[in-house]
Amino acid sequence: MDRLAQYRITLEKVLHEHAQLSQRVRAEHPDDPEKPVEAIAVCDPKTDNYLLVTAGWTPSQRVHSILAHFRIIDKHIYVEWSGIEELIEELIEQGIPKSVFLPAQPQLPTSPTTA
């Protein structure tokens, strides 16, 4: 199996595992008003976008946010957003080399401050 196919499979697997964990937590706490919010894995191998989003309602508001967003571009995985610290470590443990991950925006140079 080629590298990119392995990256796609691993991203989908780990994101779906996180979504399933969310469903289990919701099932274990049916009366918790915060638990109707669920995590959903959105994986598109055609555009190479892989997201973990939340969607649902709390008692007072609609909730929809991005927990993680990865894009495969030129044999690298760009981390567009990762709100789950251990997610990248999980992907590395599953066999994706650390060197493949790149920040979506490079570190900006610091400018000297003026007094």
LUMRO-267430 format. One record per residue (C-alpha): residue in three letters; chain; x, z, y. Coordinates in pm, 1 decimal, padded with zeros to 6 digits, always signed. Layout:
<torzas>
{torza 'ALA' 'A' {X Z Y}};
...
</torzas>
This chain:
<torzas>
{torza 'MET' 'A' {+00000.0 +00000.0 +00000.0}};
{torza 'ASP' 'A' {+00138.6 -00086.7 +00342.0}};
{torza 'ARG' 'A' {+00210.9 +00175.0 +00605.1}};
{torza 'LEU' 'A' {-00077.2 +00090.4 +00839.4}};
{torza 'ALA' 'A' {-00330.7 +00104.5 +00556.8}};
{torza 'GLN' 'A' {-00196.0 +00447.3 +00461.5}};
{torza 'TYR' 'A' {-00222.4 +00568.3 +00822.8}};
{torza 'ARG' 'A' {-00584.5 +00448.7 +00839.9}};
{torza 'ILE' 'A' {-00677.3 +00618.5 +00512.6}};
{torza 'THR' 'A' {-00506.9 +00943.6 +00613.9}};
{torza 'LEU' 'A' {-00667.3 +00952.0 +00959.6}};
{torza 'GLU' 'A' {-01012.6 +00892.1 +00809.8}};
{torza 'LYS' 'A' {-00960.3 +01155.3 +00539.6}};
{torza 'VAL' 'A' {-00845.4 +01430.3 +00775.8}};
{torza 'LEU' 'A' {-01112.5 +01359.0 +01040.1}};
{torza 'HIS' 'A' {-01387.1 +01353.3 +00775.7}};
{torza 'GLU' 'A' {-01258.1 +01684.6 +00635.6}};
{torza 'HIS' 'A' {-01290.4 +01841.2 +00981.5}};
{torza 'ALA' 'A' {-01642.5 +01701.8 +01017.8}};
{torza 'GLN' 'A' {-01739.7 +01841.5 +00676.0}};
{torza 'LEU' 'A' {-01597.7 +02180.5 +00771.8}};
{torza 'SER' 'A' {-01825.4 +02176.0 +01075.7}};
{torza 'GLN' 'A' {-02125.3 +02103.9 +00851.7}};
{torza 'ARG' 'A' {-02035.6 +02392.2 +00618.3}};
{torza 'VAL' 'A' {-02003.2 +02633.8 +00910.8}};
{torza 'ARG' 'A' {-02341.8 +02520.8 +01043.7}};
{torza 'ALA' 'A' {-02500.2 +02573.9 +00700.1}};
{torza 'GLU' 'A' {-02349.7 +02923.1 +00669.1}};
{torza 'HIS' 'A' {-02485.0 +03030.0 +01010.1}};
{torza 'PRO' 'A' {-02830.3 +02870.2 +01042.0}};
{torza 'ASP' 'A' {-02952.9 +03119.4 +01304.0}};
{torza 'ASP' 'A' {-02651.5 +03091.7 +01536.2}};
{torza 'PRO' 'A' {-02769.0 +02901.8 +01846.9}};
{torza 'GLU' 'A' {-02423.5 +02747.7 +01896.4}};
{torza 'LYS' 'A' {-02404.5 +02599.5 +01545.2}};
{torza 'PRO' 'A' {-02646.1 +02306.1 +01592.3}};
{torza 'VAL' 'A' {-02351.2 +02130.0 +01753.7}};
{torza 'GLU' 'A' {-02184.6 +01923.6 +01482.7}};
{torza 'ALA' 'A' {-01854.4 +01743.0 +01451.7}};
{torza 'ILE' 'A' {-01871.8 +01374.1 +01363.1}};
{torza 'ALA' 'A' {-01584.4 +01154.3 +01244.7}};
{torza 'VAL' 'A' {-01594.7 +00807.0 +01400.9}};
{torza 'CYS' 'A' {-01347.0 +00574.0 +01230.6}};
{torza 'ASP' 'A' {-01314.9 +00203.5 +01314.8}};
{torza 'PRO' 'A' {-01037.0 +00027.5 +01124.2}};
{torza 'LYS' 'A' {-01111.4 -00303.9 +01301.2}};
{torza 'THR' 'A' {-01015.3 -00165.3 +01642.5}};
{torza 'ASP' 'A' {-00800.0 +00113.0 +01494.5}};
{torza 'ASN' 'A' {-00979.8 +00387.6 +01686.0}};
{torza 'TYR' 'A' {-01028.6 +00722.4 +01510.6}};
{torza 'LEU' 'A' {-01226.8 +00997.9 +01680.0}};
{torza 'LEU' 'A' {-01368.2 +01339.4 +01607.3}};
{torza 'VAL' 'A' {-01658.3 +01410.2 +01842.0}};
{torza 'THR' 'A' {-01913.4 +01686.7 +01881.6}};
{torza 'ALA' 'A' {-02280.2 +01622.1 +01941.3}};
{torza 'GLY' 'A' {-02590.8 +01837.0 +01952.0}};
{torza 'TRP' 'A' {-02773.2 +02094.8 +02156.5}};
{torza 'THR' 'A' {-02712.2 +02454.7 +02245.1}};
{torza 'PRO' 'A' {-03020.4 +02649.3 +02354.8}};
{torza 'SER' 'A' {-02960.9 +02543.2 +02714.2}};
{torza 'GLN' 'A' {-02780.3 +02209.1 +02718.6}};
{torza 'ARG' 'A' {-02677.3 +01887.4 +02549.7}};
{torza 'VAL' 'A' {-02325.5 +01890.4 +02405.7}};
{torza 'HIS' 'A' {-02118.2 +01577.6 +02351.4}};
{torza 'SER' 'A' {-01740.8 +01577.0 +02368.6}};
{torza 'ILE' 'A' {-01428.7 +01429.1 +02215.1}};
{torza 'LEU' 'A' {-01225.7 +01670.8 +02003.3}};
{torza 'ALA' 'A' {-00963.4 +01413.8 +01903.9}};
{torza 'HIS' 'A' {-00894.5 +01043.8 +01959.0}};
{torza 'PHE' 'A' {-00618.9 +00845.9 +01790.2}};
{torza 'ARG' 'A' {-00539.8 +00473.6 +01819.5}};
{torza 'ILE' 'A' {-00308.9 +00269.7 +01600.3}};
{torza 'ILE' 'A' {-00112.8 +00023.3 +01814.7}};
{torza 'ASP' 'A' {+00199.8 -00163.3 +01704.4}};
{torza 'LYS' 'A' {+00261.5 +00060.3 +01401.4}};
{torza 'HIS' 'A' {+00237.0 +00379.4 +01607.9}};
{torza 'ILE' 'A' {-00042.2 +00632.9 +01641.6}};
{torza 'TYR' 'A' {-00121.5 +00700.8 +02004.5}};
{torza 'VAL' 'A' {-00267.7 +01044.3 +02064.7}};
{torza 'GLU' 'A' {-00530.4 +00967.2 +02327.6}};
{torza 'TRP' 'A' {-00661.3 +01321.8 +02303.6}};
{torza 'SER' 'A' {-00624.6 +01609.7 +02061.4}};
{torza 'GLY' 'A' {-00812.0 +01928.2 +02135.7}};
{torza 'ILE' 'A' {-00728.5 +02068.4 +01791.0}};
{torza 'GLU' 'A' {-00367.7 +02186.3 +01784.2}};
{torza 'GLU' 'A' {-00318.3 +02179.7 +01409.0}};
{torza 'LEU' 'A' {-00467.6 +01832.1 +01359.6}};
{torza 'ILE' 'A' {-00141.6 +01641.2 +01411.0}};
{torza 'GLU' 'A' {+00040.2 +01887.4 +01183.5}};
{torza 'GLU' 'A' {-00221.0 +01820.5 +00913.7}};
{torza 'LEU' 'A' {-00166.0 +01446.0 +00948.1}};
{torza 'ILE' 'A' {+00210.5 +01496.4 +00917.6}};
{torza 'GLU' 'A' {+00159.2 +01715.7 +00607.7}};
{torza 'GLN' 'A' {-00050.5 +01432.3 +00460.8}};
{torza 'GLY' 'A' {+00245.5 +01194.9 +00487.8}};
{torza 'ILE' 'A' {+00238.2 +01034.6 +00832.6}};
{torza 'PRO' 'A' {+00587.3 +01066.4 +00984.2}};
{torza 'LYS' 'A' {+00610.5 +01272.2 +01301.7}};
{torza 'SER' 'A' {+00798.7 +00987.2 +01470.7}};
{torza 'VAL' 'A' {+00489.3 +00763.8 +01446.4}};
{torza 'PHE' 'A' {+00288.9 +00979.5 +01689.7}};
{torza 'LEU' 'A' {+00317.5 +00891.6 +02057.1}};
{torza 'PRO' 'A' {+00142.7 +01044.6 +02356.4}};
{torza 'ALA' 'A' {-00104.7 +00806.2 +02518.1}};
{torza 'GLN' 'A' {+00054.6 +00869.2 +02855.5}};
{torza 'PRO' 'A' {+00425.8 +00929.0 +02873.0}};
{torza 'GLN' 'A' {+00555.5 +01235.6 +03047.3}};
{torza 'LEU' 'A' {+00552.5 +01167.4 +03419.4}};
{torza 'PRO' 'A' {+00876.2 +01232.8 +03603.8}};
{torza 'THR' 'A' {+00873.5 +01545.3 +03812.0}};
{torza 'SER' 'A' {+00920.6 +01502.9 +04181.7}};
{torza 'PRO' 'A' {+01108.2 +01750.5 +04397.5}};
{torza 'THR' 'A' {+00885.2 +01977.2 +04598.8}};
{torza 'THR' 'A' {+00921.9 +01999.3 +04971.1}};
{torza 'ALA' 'A' {+00918.7 +02324.8 +05156.5}};
</torzas>
